[in-house]
Amino acid sequence: MKKIKFNPKSLLVNLDKKLLTELLSYRQIRDCDKETGGVLMGELYPNSNRIKITHILICKHSNNSRYGLELNIECLQKQMNKIWKDSNGTITYLGDWHTHPEFNPKPSYIDYKTFVKNYYISKFEQNILLYIILGLDKRIWFKSFNGFRFQQSINEIIFY
């Protein structure tokens, strides 16, 4: 199957302020907070080189710690399948998100390994996946990955 093409250098990513608020609510603000994460789903608009994040999925039964996370893939897959089916395939898998207990979040070696592995084993329609890491404050590490390079869009995330 041919992938839907996006240009990562000029990619526009739309995220509703309500979803942003929900996403930020998972930050590890207190010392006892554990890493958490999940899946991004949304709509693809290749003609305008735009992706709209419509869903932030999480499964509360993940095995996690302050500095580590193991996603509940089975639970997330069930949620993704239902959303995809209910939307007649218009809402699709976009990538992953998780938290870090640091002010200026950046991926660890394990994160990079996981991002790359995920790109090659996951099924998705587009040529890129999105990755978000939330820091302690409102700083967000956000990049797309095309299988070869992580790219920070000039436009980044546009909130509406």
N, C-alpha and C positions, 0 to 999 in steps of 0.2 A: 504494500500500500504506500502510495506517495504521500509524504508529509506536507502539511500546510505550511507554507514558508512565511517567516517573519524576519525582519531585519533587526537584530538585537541592538544596533547602534542608535536607532531612532524609535525604538519600541515605546509605545504609550501603554501604561497599565493603569486601569481605572479601579478604584477601591472606594466603596461607599463609606462615608464617615461612621455610620453605625457599625459596619464590619470592622473598621479600624479600631473603634472603641472596644469592641469585643476582643479583637486580637490583642490590644494593649492590656486588657484585663488579665491576661495570662502571664504577664511579666513576673520575674522572680524578685519581688521587691524586698521581702523579708528574708532573713538568713535561713529560715526553715523551709522556704519555698523550693520546690523541686523543678527540674527542667520539665517542660511539657512541649508538646508539638502535635502536628497533624498534617493535614492535606489541604491544598488550595484547589478549588474547582471554579470554573467560570466559562465565559463565552469567548469565542474567537472571532475577530474581525480583521482578516488578513488584508482586505482592500484598503483599510485605513491604518494598517500596521498597529492594531490596538487589541489588547486583551482586557477583558473585564472580569475581575474576581467577584464572584457572586456568593461563594460558600467558603467558610473556614471550618473544616471538620476536625474534630478531636474525639478521642476515646479515652475516657477517664481511667480505664483499667490498664494503662501502660505501666510497665515496670521502669520506674525512673528514680533518679537521685538528684542531688544538688548539681552534679557535673556530668550527668549522663541520662540517656533516654533510650528506651526501647519501645518503639511504636507497636500498638496492637493492630497489626496489618489486617487480620481477619475482620475485626470490627470496622476499620476504616474502609475496607473493600466492600463490605455490605452497604455502608452508607453511600459510597461512590456509585455502586451499581444501581441503587434505588434512585438517586438524583439523576443519573444519566438516563435511566429508563423513563422516569416521570417527565423529563424534559425532551423526550424523543431524540436523545443524542445531541442536543444543542449545548448542554452544560457538560463539560469534560474535565478530565484531570489536567491541572496546570503545573503542579509541583508541590513542594513541601515547605513547612514553616516550623520553627521551634525557638525556644528561649535560651538565653545564656545569662549567667549571673555576673555580668560585667557591664560597665557603662558604655563602652565602645565595642559593640559585638562584632566578632569576626569568626569565621569558621576555623575549627580545629582541623588537624590532619585527618582525624576520623570523619569529621563532617565532609571534607572534600572527597575522601574515599567513598563515602556513602552517596554523595551527590552524583559522582561519576558512575558508580555501580547502578544506582537507581535509573539513571538516564538510559543505560543499555539494557536493563532487564524489564523496565516498565512498558506498558502499552499506552500510547498517547498519539494524538492526531497531528500535532504541530512539530516543528523542527527544534523547538526550545522548551526548556522547563524553567520555572521560576523557583527561586529559593529565597526565603526570608528568615533572618535571625533577629529576634527582639532582644534589646539590651535592658538594663535596669531602669533607665529613664525612657524617653520617647525616641531614642536613637534606634534606627533600623538598618541592618545590613541587608541589602536587596540586590540580587543580580540574576541575570538569566544565564542559562548554560546551553550551548548548542552541540555538545558532545566533544568539543575541542577546547573551548575557551569560555571563561566566565566573563560576562560583559555587564557593565553598569550602563544603563541607558542614560542618555543626556537628559531625558524628560522624567525618568524615574516614575514614581507613583503619582497619579493625579487623583486627588480626593474630590468626591462630589456629594 
